[in-house]
Amino acid sequence: MFRLNFSHGSHADHAERVKIIRQIERDVGRPIGILLDLQGPKLRVGMMENGAVDLVAGATYRLDLSKEPGNQTRAPLPHPEIFAALRDGTDLLLDDGKIRLTVTACGPDFAETEIITGGKLSDRKGVNVPQVVLAVSPITEKDRKDLDYGLSLGVDWIGLSFVQLPDDVAEARKIIGRRAAIMSKLEKPAAIDRLDEIVALSDGIMVARGDLGVELPPEDVPSLQKLIIRASRAAGKPVVVATQMLESMISAPAPTRAEASDVATAVYDGADAVMLSAESAAGAYPRESVAMMNRIIERTEKDPNYRAIMEAVELDPESTSSDAITAAAAQVARTVRAAAIVTFTTSGSTSLRAARERPTVPILCLTESRETARRLAVAWGVHCVVTRDVQDFGDMVVKACAVALREEFAANGQRIVITAGVPFGTPGATNVLRIAWVGT
């Protein structure tokens, strides 16, 4: 899947990239997903005298709504919603956490602070307010324009930044509807307090470790990564781990051993996907970065410990026939040593539930919806093929065997496990499990 970061570039730039991606999709004959990553609200200080000032630890510093350029004693902070949420003792982080202030007094239009960690504060540096829920919509006016344009281009996923509450996802759903899937980016500690509700309302989750790591102590991020992945997997929602995975490959042809271990850890944790950012968007070694990440993933999933870890995680199925059939399919495939699990799906839910089980064999997804196939590109272990829907049981078995053979997921004489819903074409109605021999 390709991520288009709408914090950068013009609409024309992104339209050209979508055009290129769709041409690649036609050339390789495989569905490719596109994620439109919204910028979200950017909280920043205003302009500074001479471009920057040095803040000294132990000194006092004022933030206010005045538009006058900042200096050695004060700076403009044009966000009344921040002042409304501040309390004595609240921490403010500036410039990705490089500067830390603690509020000593505040009102609706100002905050007096003590400088805990000093440094150079320059124009328009970002502001983070850890452990505080701000009355800010995750969708700005810029985001609305970007959304309208991106949806007109046919993007498949929307990356929703600055999610704090379940209501933020609900607000986005009202605008987006079902025109694209919503991937909630968890980058605010406040979101963790409502994690299960946010996961339930989202179509996918991104562990956005950049901002999460700014607002939380670094030692808290690994355990939270595991918590978010576990909650997403339990709900059967794709989960992506992002930010600084192979950071050194922006300028170097190989990663550090720690970075390789970081990618592997996300795979061991059960993530559906891992994401590159600057490494492939602006780095000197984009293809090498992608190839390296792929090699680390493949090597990790071949480790016997990976399978042991996946099987050690108990995921209770929901009390539905769909979950019962899907959970059984993974067990049956292992017992009969099937070559693949074949799912027939309209909405993608059948394939997502199959991926949730992390079976020992690939998941071959057959769908008549190209949009569904593109959205499933981010799901673990799912290989989608766009094909016409089946009409009856006989047609289902013949098509599943033929596609498994053609796509080289099974050979003549091997077995496959097939799941589908009857009546055919009914979203979310998985109620059939069938074992079939390929080529017989």
Residue, then its C-alpha position, 0 to 999 in steps of 0.5 A: m500500500f502507498r501512503l500519500n502524506f497530505s501534509h506536503g505537496s499540492h493536490a496536483d502532485h498527489a493526483e499525479r502519484v495516484k495516476i502512477i500507482r494505478q498504472i503500476e496496478r494495471d502493469v503488475g495485475r495486482p490490487i494496490g491500496i492508497l492511504l490518504d494521510l490527513q495533516g490534522p490540526k497542527l498546534r504551533v507557536g507563532m513567529m519569533e523576533n529574529g527568527a529564534v530565541d534561546l530559552v534558559a532552564g529555570a527562567t519564566y516564560r509566557l505564552d499568550l494570544s498576542k500576535e506580536p513576535g515572540n522574544q526572550t520573555r514571551a511567545p505567541l500561541p494562537h490556539p485558545e483551545i490550548f489555554a482552555a485546557l491548561r491547568d497548573g502543573t500541565d506540561l507543554l512540549l515545544d519542537d518535538g519535545k526538545i523544550r519542556l515548559t510547566v504551567t505555573a498560572c494560566g487563564p483563557d488567553f495566557a499561560e505563565t510557565e517555568i522552563i524545565t528544559g531549555g533550547k532554541l525556539s524558532d518560528r512556527k515550532g510544534v506544540n504538544v500537550p501531553q495527557v490533556v484532551l483538547a477541544v479540537s476537531p481532528i478534521t480541519e478546513k484544509d483536511r476537508k478540502d483534501l478529503d474531498y479531493g482525495l476521495s474524488l481520486g478514489v483513495d482507499w484509506i483515510g489516515l485520521s490524525f490527532v484522534q483523541l476520542p471515539d467521537d473523532v472517528a464518528e465525526a470522520r465517518k459522517i463525512i467519509g461514509r463508506r467511500a473509504a476505510i478509516m485508519s485511526k492514527l494513535e498519536k495522543p496518549a488520551a486515545i489510549d484511555r478509550l482504545d477499545e471504543i476507537v478500535a471498534l469504530s475504526d476500520g484500521i489502526m496505525v501506531a503513530r510512534g512519532d508523536l506518541g513518543v514525544e508526549l510519552p516517555p520513550e520507555d512507555v512506547p514499546s508496551l503501548q505498541k503491544l497493547i494497541i496491536r493486541a486490541s486491534r487484532a482482537a477486533g479483527k482490524p488491520v494494524v500498522v506500525a509506523t515512524q522511524m523504523l529504518e530511519s538511518m536508511i534516509s542517508a545510509p544504505a543499510p539500517t542499524r541492528a537496532e532498527a532491524s530489531d525494531v521492525a522484527t519486533a513489530v512483526y513478532d507483536g502481530a502487526d499486519a503491516v509496517m510503514l516507511s516514511a522519509e526513508s522511501a519518500a525523501g531518502a537517498y536509498p528508497r528501493e533499498s529501504v523497501a527491500m530491506m524491510n521486506r527481508i526482515i519481515e520474511r526472515t522474522e516470519k520464518d522463525p519458529n518462535y514467530r509461529a509459537i508467539m502467534e499461537a500463544v495469543e488467545l483471541d476469543p472469537e465472537s459468538t457468531s457463525s462467521d467467527a466460528i467458521t473462520a476460526a475453524a478454517a485455520q485449525v482445519a487447514r493445519t490439520v489437513r495440511a491444506a495449501a491455502i485458505v480461500t475466502f469469498t468476500t464482498s465487504g472484506s470481513t471474511s478475509l479480515r477475520a481469517a487474517r485475525e487467526r494468523p493461519t499457517v497457510p496463505i489466505l487467498c481472497l476472491t472478491e468481485s469488488r476491486e475497492t475491497a481488494r485494494r483495502l485488503a492490501v494492508a491485511w496480514g497474509v491476504h492475497c486478493v484476486v478480483t473475480r466475478d461472484v459465484q452462483d452456487f456451491g459447485d461454482m464456488v469449488v471450481k473457481a476456488c481450485a482454479v484460482a488457487l492453481r493459477e495464482e500458484f497457491a496450490a498444486n494439483g493433488q493438494r487440498i484447500v479450505i474454502t469459506a463463504g457465505v450463503p446466500f452468496g454475495t451477502p456481506g458478513a455472512t460467512n457460514v460455509l466451510r468446505i475442503a476441496w482437492v485441487g485438480t481432481 
